[in-house]
Amino acid sequence: MIDVTRDGDVTTVELRRPERRNALDLDTCTALREAVVAAGSDGTRALVVTGEGTSFCAGADLTGVYGDAFIEALYGMLQTLTAAEIPIIAAVNGPAIGAGTQLALACDLRVAAPTARFGVPTVRNGMAVDAWTIRTLAAVAGAGTAKALMLGGDLIDADTAYARGLADRLGDRDAAVAWAHEIATFAPLTLAFNKLVLNSDPSDAAADARIAKGFDACWSSDDVREAATARAEKRAPVFRGR
């Protein structure tokens, strides 16, 4: 279903349903959500999500998508990824279709292999995705790209995704993991604060309170003092997240 591995401060979660091209079912959504929650509490500094074999995620498993339990599990998992304080990178190693593109969008950063493909073909199957998915797609890749996928039923390749901002870098899983290790050396409180601001609804008063608290936490942290000390000592800072 999934495989979780830890390498220092980086955790990698791999979807393992190659016989279904890593399509998401209820159990996989639940396991992925639980893995992200666990990584957020075990000292992981950055997380990579990828797929086994030649597909990142072929979407929802059409043998069992028509039910409230699956919908709740899918969107609960996507919300958990966006709410997690640690940065999450999607290593898109192949097609990311439908819920696969949703999964990639729920991650903070996307590294696309040459075989990556993105599409949300709801116009071809009569289904629908939530407003968050469509708006996030437009915010990340532009309204034109969002309309091409959501109205025109387009499928875009890795180079096009990179050119339009849907992919942040081109590369394989190793490149994504290397980036995660670099990010894992950054200041955790600042990463969490930046992610919170980027993913928050500007009209959410509760989010504003968390943002203010996170801002103060950064400026009063041991890490900000460690950075100043490291500059004076001409060395790389060692951040502790406190």
C-alpha positions as CSV (number, residue, x, y, z in Angstrom):
1,M,0.0,0.0,0.0
2,I,2.7,2.5,1.1
3,D,6.3,2.2,2.2
4,V,7.9,4.7,4.6
5,T,11.6,5.1,4.9
6,R,13.7,7.6,7.0
7,D,17.1,8.9,6.0
8,G,18.4,11.3,8.6
9,D,15.9,14.2,8.8
10,V,14.1,13.2,5.6
11,T,11.2,10.8,5.3
12,T,10.1,9.3,2.0
13,V,6.6,7.9,1.5
14,E,6.2,5.7,-1.5
15,L,2.8,4.7,-2.9
16,R,3.0,0.9,-3.6
17,R,0.1,-0.2,-5.7
18,P,1.9,-0.7,-9.0
19,E,-0.8,-3.1,-10.3
20,R,-3.2,-0.2,-10.1
21,R,-0.6,2.4,-11.1
22,N,-0.6,3.6,-7.5
23,A,-4.3,4.7,-7.7
24,L,-5.7,5.9,-4.4
25,D,-8.3,3.8,-2.5
26,L,-9.7,4.4,1.0
27,D,-7.0,2.4,2.7
28,T,-4.1,4.1,0.8
29,C,-5.5,7.6,1.6
30,T,-5.8,6.7,5.3
31,A,-2.3,5.2,5.4
32,L,-0.8,8.2,3.6
33,R,-2.5,10.6,6.0
34,E,-1.2,8.7,9.0
35,A,2.3,8.6,7.6
36,V,2.3,12.4,7.2
37,V,1.0,13.0,10.7
38,A,3.6,10.6,12.1
39,A,6.4,12.4,10.2
40,G,5.2,15.7,11.6
41,S,5.8,14.5,15.1
42,D,8.9,12.3,14.9
43,G,11.5,15.0,14.1
44,T,11.3,14.7,10.3
45,R,12.4,18.0,8.7
46,A,11.2,17.4,5.1
47,L,9.1,14.7,3.5
48,V,9.0,13.3,0.0
49,V,6.0,11.6,-1.6
50,T,6.5,9.5,-4.7
51,G,5.1,6.4,-6.4
52,E,6.6,2.9,-7.1
53,G,7.3,1.9,-10.6
54,T,6.4,4.0,-13.7
55,S,3.4,6.0,-12.2
56,F,3.2,8.7,-9.5
57,C,-0.5,8.2,-9.0
58,A,-3.1,7.3,-11.6
59,G,-5.9,9.0,-9.6
60,A,-8.8,7.5,-7.6
61,D,-9.2,3.8,-7.9
62,L,-12.3,3.6,-10.0
63,T,-13.3,0.3,-8.5
64,G,-14.3,2.0,-5.3
65,V,-14.5,5.8,-5.5
66,Y,-18.2,6.2,-5.3
67,G,-18.7,6.6,-1.6
68,D,-18.7,9.2,1.1
69,A,-16.0,7.3,3.1
70,F,-13.5,7.5,0.2
71,I,-14.3,11.2,-0.5
72,E,-13.7,12.0,3.2
73,A,-10.5,10.0,3.3
74,L,-9.2,11.6,0.1
75,Y,-9.9,15.2,1.1
76,G,-8.8,14.6,4.7
77,M,-5.5,13.3,3.4
78,L,-5.0,16.3,1.1
79,Q,-5.8,18.7,3.9
80,T,-3.4,16.9,6.2
81,L,-0.6,17.5,3.7
82,T,-1.3,21.2,3.3
83,A,-1.7,21.7,7.0
84,A,1.5,19.8,8.0
85,E,4.2,22.2,9.3
86,I,7.0,20.4,7.5
87,P,7.7,21.0,3.8
88,I,6.5,18.2,1.5
89,I,7.9,17.5,-2.0
90,A,6.2,15.5,-4.6
91,A,8.6,13.4,-6.6
92,V,6.4,13.0,-9.7
93,N,8.0,10.0,-11.3
94,G,5.3,9.4,-13.9
95,P,1.7,10.2,-14.7
96,A,-0.2,12.1,-12.0
97,I,-3.8,12.0,-13.1
98,G,-6.9,13.2,-11.4
99,A,-6.4,12.6,-7.7
100,G,-2.7,12.2,-8.6
101,T,-2.5,15.8,-9.6
102,Q,-4.5,16.7,-6.5
103,L,-1.9,14.9,-4.4
104,A,0.9,16.7,-6.2
105,L,-0.8,20.1,-5.6
106,A,-1.3,19.3,-1.9
107,C,2.5,19.0,-1.6
108,D,4.4,22.2,-1.3
109,L,6.9,21.6,-4.1
110,R,6.9,19.3,-7.2
111,V,9.9,17.7,-8.9
112,A,8.9,16.2,-12.3
113,A,10.7,13.4,-14.0
114,P,10.7,13.3,-17.8
115,T,7.8,10.8,-17.8
116,A,5.6,12.9,-15.6
117,R,2.2,13.9,-16.8
118,F,-0.5,16.0,-15.2
119,G,-4.2,16.1,-15.8
120,V,-7.6,16.3,-14.0
121,P,-10.0,14.7,-16.6
122,T,-13.3,15.2,-14.7
123,V,-14.9,16.6,-17.9
124,R,-14.3,13.1,-19.4
125,N,-15.8,11.1,-16.6
126,G,-18.5,13.3,-15.2
127,M,-16.9,13.6,-11.8
128,A,-15.8,16.7,-10.0
129,V,-13.0,17.9,-7.7
130,D,-13.4,20.4,-4.9
131,A,-13.0,24.2,-5.4
132,W,-9.7,24.1,-3.5
133,T,-8.1,21.9,-6.2
134,I,-9.2,24.1,-9.1
135,R,-8.2,27.4,-7.4
136,T,-4.9,26.0,-6.2
137,L,-4.1,24.8,-9.8
138,A,-4.9,28.3,-11.1
139,A,-2.8,29.9,-8.4
140,V,0.2,27.6,-9.0
141,A,0.1,27.2,-12.8
142,G,-2.0,30.1,-13.9
143,A,-5.6,30.5,-15.0
144,G,-4.9,29.5,-18.6
145,T,-3.4,26.2,-17.5
146,A,-6.2,25.6,-15.1
147,K,-8.8,26.2,-17.8
148,A,-6.9,24.0,-20.3
149,L,-7.0,21.1,-17.8
150,M,-10.4,21.6,-16.2
151,L,-12.3,22.8,-19.3
152,G,-10.3,21.4,-22.2
153,G,-9.4,18.1,-20.6
154,D,-5.7,18.6,-21.5
155,L,-2.8,16.5,-20.3
156,I,0.5,18.3,-19.9
157,D,4.0,16.9,-19.9
158,A,6.9,17.6,-17.5
159,D,8.5,20.4,-19.6
160,T,5.2,22.2,-20.0
161,A,4.4,21.8,-16.3
162,Y,7.8,23.3,-15.4
163,A,7.4,26.1,-17.9
164,R,4.0,27.0,-16.4
165,G,5.0,26.7,-12.7
166,L,3.2,23.4,-11.9
167,A,6.5,21.7,-11.5
168,D,9.2,23.6,-9.5
169,R,12.1,21.5,-10.8
170,L,12.8,18.8,-13.4
171,G,14.4,15.7,-12.1
172,D,14.1,12.2,-10.7
173,R,13.4,10.9,-7.2
174,D,17.0,11.3,-6.2
175,A,16.9,15.0,-7.2
176,A,13.7,15.4,-5.0
177,V,15.3,13.6,-2.1
178,A,18.5,15.7,-2.4
179,W,16.4,18.9,-2.4
180,A,14.6,17.6,0.7
181,H,17.9,17.1,2.5
182,E,18.9,20.7,1.7
183,I,15.6,22.0,2.9
184,A,16.0,19.9,6.1
185,T,18.9,22.1,7.1
186,F,16.8,25.3,7.0
187,A,15.2,26.9,10.0
188,P,12.1,24.7,10.9
189,L,10.1,27.5,12.6
190,T,10.6,29.8,9.6
191,L,9.6,27.0,7.2
192,A,6.5,26.3,9.2
193,F,5.6,30.0,9.3
194,N,6.2,30.5,5.6
195,K,4.1,27.5,4.7
196,L,1.3,28.6,7.0
197,V,1.2,32.1,5.3
198,L,1.3,30.6,1.8
199,N,-1.5,28.1,2.5
200,S,-3.8,30.4,4.6
201,D,-7.0,32.0,3.4
202,P,-6.5,35.8,3.9
203,S,-10.0,36.1,5.3
204,D,-9.4,33.4,8.0
205,A,-9.1,35.3,11.3
206,A,-8.0,32.2,13.1
207,A,-5.2,31.7,10.6
208,D,-4.2,35.4,11.2
209,A,-3.7,34.6,14.9
210,R,-1.6,31.5,14.1
211,I,0.5,33.6,11.7
212,A,1.1,36.3,14.3
213,K,2.2,33.7,16.8
214,G,4.5,32.0,14.3
215,F,6.1,35.3,13.4
216,D,6.8,36.1,17.0
217,A,8.1,32.5,17.5
218,C,10.7,33.0,14.7
219,W,12.0,36.3,16.0
220,S,12.3,35.1,19.6
221,S,13.8,31.7,18.8
222,D,17.2,30.2,19.6
223,D,17.5,29.6,15.9
224,V,17.6,33.3,14.9
225,R,20.3,33.8,17.5
226,E,22.2,30.7,16.2
227,A,22.1,32.2,12.6
228,A,23.7,35.4,13.9
229,T,26.3,33.5,15.8
230,A,27.1,31.3,12.8
231,R,27.5,34.4,10.6
232,A,30.0,35.8,13.1
233,E,31.9,32.5,13.3
234,K,31.7,32.0,9.5
235,R,30.1,28.6,9.6
236,A,26.8,27.1,8.6
237,P,24.0,27.5,11.2
238,V,22.7,24.4,13.0
239,F,19.0,24.9,13.5
240,R,17.1,23.1,16.2
241,G,13.5,24.4,15.7
242,R,13.3,26.2,18.9
